[in-house]
Amino acid sequence: MMNNLILTIVTFTPALGALLLLFQNRVNIRVLRTIAVTTSLLSFVFSLHLIAQFDSGSPDFQYVINAPWIPSFGISYHMGVDGISLFLVLLTTLLTPLAMLASWSITERTKEYFIFMLLLETGMIGVFCSLDLFLFYVFWEVMLIPMYFLIGIWGGDRRIYSAMKFVLYTMIGGVLMLVGILSLYFLHGNATGTYTFSYTAILNALATGQLILTPTVERLIFLAFFIAFAIKVPLFPFHTWLPDAHVEAPTAGSVLLAGVMLKMGTYGLVRFSLPYFPQMSHLFAPAISMLAIVGIIYGAFVAMVQPDMKKLVAYSSVSHLGFIVLGIFSFTTQGMEGAVYQMLNHGVSTGALFLLVGIIYERRHTRSIAEFGGLAHRMPLFAGVFLIVSLSSIGLPGLNGFVGEFLILLGTFGVSPAHAALAATGVILSAVYMLWMYQRVIWGEITNAKNALLGDMNLREKLMIVPLLILIVWMGMYSGHFLRPMDAAVSRLLHQTDKQNLEFALNPK
């Protein structure tokens, strides 16, 4: 019984916390914070059941619940996780309470702020667990609304512009995805006589030949899904909304945006584009891989010249996400597992970077690199933590970032040595911009008198950073603990994709 209900419990515990906050009439900030942090921690504790009872040898979806929701339209409450989505759910439930701890500077409209944070968590978890296309779309749109308000109300000076840009880009992608979902719904119904939004039913129909898409139709639906996910990644040249959203969002918003929400784009490519449209995925793979490489190099060069720490980290995300897309479209086991692993790595490392930037922003209310220098003299613990996280971001061997990038480059090299060589320049460039930023912020003499008064990390800040430091080392030293649960699901995905692509090559429609 617990296995059947666990995904519902994990997904909707934050929503219940938001409902509890809604009925808090007395505006006591301490009570609001306690409810929000406790609720998100409960969701994390419940999610540990997923990994504790997960069967690593099975490629199938586990903890499945499938109940009719709107049966007249073939819509079900269908949830489940496999080795690809398992750790993304855990990443979401871990980062959210840490982001809550980073929200102590929010003193206006605190109740509404934490309600939106908890609703955002429910939407993000639901995206990774949904096995019904309509349900997936509902969660996809649900998590868009809280982030829009988090940026638009509690963001920086240009928050309205950034929030509108974020929501317009994402909604355009969402509309395209909805068109693709409805197309599959009607095509499946016309071909089989059963109209359903079931992810697995449509996948089985495509795999067995019950549902056959003409090349033109498959190309159009593939592009509808791909553009929606490429905007969310964001893949070059759809990336322009990201730096604005990151810079203007509150610290917690940036942590969840970079740590979780960007992964929904790459997750969508893995979950939908490859298995649903294997022929088009292979056909467009060279072009997509080149866009990924351009994003890797472009993001690194632009990050290098940023005067704002938060914007530098934002552009580094464009570069790192390019690696993930490159690994996905290498169609190799190493590349695919490296891509999924790098989704987790990026969430941990970049989430930690935004938390650290938030720590010094709360003290100085500026993120300009030129305003700092010599922080190691006043904040030695912060300097040490910042160094570990920076080295993790650039892929130092022994830390988490190295494993994902190495697997991606290894898988890509087997397909195209030239692509691997070009992508590898991004690793070098990331060391340049990260270490240069670190040197300017942390080392040297204190030239600004305001920095001489700064205090080191307090207990709350240590609590929100230590879990990520543990993961950075754990994932770097014991990667098998995270790769093994992915093996079966990734192998089946690649087998299905390659098999269907071979059949298409021999018998083109």
Steps between C-alpha positions, in 0.01 A plus 500: 500500500781740588668442163177584320449824690857622552518715184172669589627566851833640381336714231216652699655540846633846399155593365345407835761719668400786270135444596594507869685828448198643321290467814758659728327821601771627735795621295786366712807467281658240727190279483476539123864405456463200730198365313664548160833342593337213690263419215777495242716287732213254539477468123874426489473237774211331319698504175778297664258206487533511121872427501477260795251270324608560141585192291816604313487197271160583354456738204128534568320783670463439873266626774237525224155630577243512220149619579234643267480878520290614204420162336278650231813660350742218582672705772642316801685583817797290389828540690825302519879533502785308340877527524498817290251698707575355846789727594338806342214462748751466785693804375178704508406394852854570623550844344162639604558500880849640440345776290254563784794551736640753254179703523552662842549838332139490375308714748219638282204287394676208663187286513437530126868443427513164678166393351640556151820315591307194618267502200806522277642188664179306439502602134865403449464157662184436300680566170758229575239246613219544246426211262193663350566768240212719615612471862857579392379815327296606805803471730718672237272804504439487877868548583520792254255718696678503841838577339343787308379656828824424686694697240236769444433583866821417690752555221738786425453835334414354157280225642187578295690490171679179596185329627308586183786382280521174696129430482466593131786275391378211712136539400589503130684175554209365703251577224718321245525199731123500549453490123734200484318325786159550341633379165623176656169463686288519185742302284508220757121502525453488124754218463395278791146609581608596852548865582748532785767729637690207653875538446559125498200416280608746230862380526393136460281588203791675329740214580270223376385678185139548611561873467703596193598861445582625153840671474339843465269454799777354714731787409241762595408338831866440583577868439203607716633297794863584431453878487299489826779308673781700334350823637488347847859367493574768365690395189671763286344715346195472731703601805447876521230484771725313745759765607227758563290255702799388707630848575163640606369194688546475878776261608262210563338554161837486326592181688183319392503647150856383432495192720171348389294690245764505225523120531139470392610592149773237484273249677233562236749432222590167663147400595314608185718597203718190483247219564204662324687630195818292460527558127474877525730500804770331294427718198534826695778377733790660305330842496396477866850391600647802323256731680607338827869557421435861402316543831791347692758734350277808475377468859858464626631804311210721606535383862865600488423870451213536747549759776210354702558171687143381458500570127832316468350192664189535279705495179703209637168312513452558127842341448447206736153420365654481153708206624184321612329543163816382324506185711133426434538519122815290494270193525764315703472345844788709635362821351145440621600398853743791509218734397265376773787514751591850390140610559552407864851648513387831359212518745733441795794717391312792346242493778789532748655785297177700509469439874855628552439808285185558703696484825730790410216689330308500829804656667592759235187532281714488189617223269759705312833318491683834512345574841677207663852371549681358800196323648724214613633729774155555651311187386749209493233228527300660220818519289569129550144396415495730196822339374362145528179595320690688228729201440193278487346724235809485278525121527799434726567122520375365831201733506159448342537718190783292360302176473214641293716700260744211454221256411342748260829570322579127491164417345524788254856406398379156392255666261691813395853578624468849353189575706670368813807715436293815451291429810814437706600863450204586722668317787810716461300820468294417810821479701596844370184686594435320829854525637538857379180598680616315812838675494343844470237445769690297759873577473708815511480782748180654628469825304137575587451599864153343504653154449711540816182480709361177352439197719550136404226245437244457777326178607207537260735554206708197599186285518401590145847444353629188682256253333614620157869473596441141610333422167779669302758267652275193515397524134861558399647208695217244490324567169387137478246562774322736261579341163385147583131588544510673159655209307190294426277793402768660280582168331135437415455853370800473268403150388151614404630808326766317302264214413229730372752708307637185335149391401436845353823483299407161355131582443457876468140612528 
